[in-house]
């Protein structure tokens, strides 16, 4: 833990802060903090910034309700930039996008990056579906029907995985396992169980 006074601020007393989703690892935004906003961020465990245009402090989410719950604050080797890992409560960008960096100048034609974090992305989408009111959303329908419906679907999908495996049909197994995983994620969100809790349990078993 470093004394925030030992960080290197610019001539205006500011330090850039990169905000990153602690689950998906997506970069959500870049803001600027001064000592006061950094202190508030640490104390409240929610991100505070200094607006260079308005010359005042502002709390991310104060108008939209899309707060950042701070999980970790790091700094670089030169002590002149911050990396803040957060759990966002809704979209970060004022446009409604999850990240302010939703446009590309160049992007390698590879699916490796997205597919490696698809479970985290799907989990976050299910959380948003639970909060939002989207007509025709199957996920929203499951939440509205409640735990009995969700558990019934988990049971049905587990049975279909077994049948597909017994039939020795690879593509069918892949399809049915995907269905099962989706419904398990719905169950986790319904029960307010985070992916990090599942990772923690699996890691404990892995270490054994």
VENJO-V58579 format. One record per pair of residues at least 6 apart in sequence whose ideal C-beta (glycine too) atoms are under 8 Angstrom apart, sorted by the first residue. I is the first residue (numbers start at 1). GAP is how many residues later the second one is. Records with the same first field share a line. If there is no record, write none. Layout:
I: GAP / GAP
This chain:
2: 73 / 77
4: 31 / 34 / 35 / 38
5: 30
6: 73
7: 8 / 31 / 68 / 72 / 73 / 75
8: 7 / 70 / 71 / 72
9: 6 / 25 / 26 / 71
10: 70
12: 40
13: 21 / 22
14: 18 / 19 / 20 / 36 / 38
15: 17 / 18 / 19 / 23 / 65 / 66 / 67
16: 14 / 15 / 16 / 64 / 65 / 66
17: 13 / 14 / 15 / 16 / 21 / 30 / 32 / 64 / 65 / 66 / 67
18: 9 / 12 / 63 / 64 / 65 / 66
19: 8 / 9 / 10 / 11 / 12 / 28 / 41 / 49 / 65 / 67 / 73
20: 6 / 7 / 8 / 63 / 64 / 65 / 66
21: 6 / 7 / 64 / 65 / 66 / 67 / 77 / 78
22: 49 / 50 / 63 / 64 / 65
23: 64 / 97 / 100 / 101 / 172 / 173
24: 93 / 96 / 97 / 100
25: 92
26: 72 / 73 / 75
27: 72 / 74
28: 40 / 58 / 60 / 64 / 65 / 70 / 71 / 72 / 73
29: 63 / 64 / 70 / 71 / 72
30: 70
31: 16 / 18 / 29
32: 17 / 18 / 20
33: 8 / 15 / 16 / 17 / 49
34: 16
36: 14 / 21
37: 11 / 12 / 13 / 20
38: 10 / 44
40: 8 / 17 / 19
41: 6 / 7 / 29 / 32 / 43
42: 28 / 31
44: 15
45: 24 / 25
46: 13 / 14 / 15 / 21 / 22 / 23 / 24
47: 12 / 13 / 20 / 21 / 23 / 37 / 39
48: 9 / 10 / 11 / 12
49: 8 / 9 / 11
50: 6 / 7 / 8
51: 6 / 7
59: 8
60: 6 / 7 / 8 / 32
61: 6 / 7 / 28 / 29
64: 26 / 27 / 30
65: 24 / 25
66: 22 / 23 / 24 / 25 / 26
67: 21 / 22
68: 16 / 18 / 19 / 20 / 21 / 24
69: 17 / 18 / 19 / 20
70: 14 / 15 / 16
71: 14 / 15 / 16
72: 12 / 13
73: 9 / 10 / 11 / 12
74: 8 / 9 / 10 / 11
75: 6 / 7 / 8
76: 6 / 7
88: 10
90: 38 / 41
91: 6 / 7
92: 6 / 7 / 8
93: 6 / 7 / 9
95: 7
98: 26
114: 7
119: 62 / 66 / 76
120: 75
122: 60 / 63
123: 62 / 65 / 66 / 72
125: 14
126: 13 / 59 / 60 / 63
127: 62
129: 8 / 10 / 11 / 14
130: 9 / 10 / 13 / 59 / 60
132: 8
133: 7
134: 6
139: 47
142: 7 / 8 / 11 / 41 / 44
143: 7 / 43 / 47
147: 43
150: 33 / 36 / 37 / 40
151: 36
153: 30 / 33
154: 26 / 29 / 30 / 33
157: 19 / 22 / 23 / 26
158: 22
160: 16 / 19 / 20
161: 12 / 15 / 16 / 19
163: 13
164: 8 / 9 / 11 / 12
165: 8
188: 6 / 7 / 10
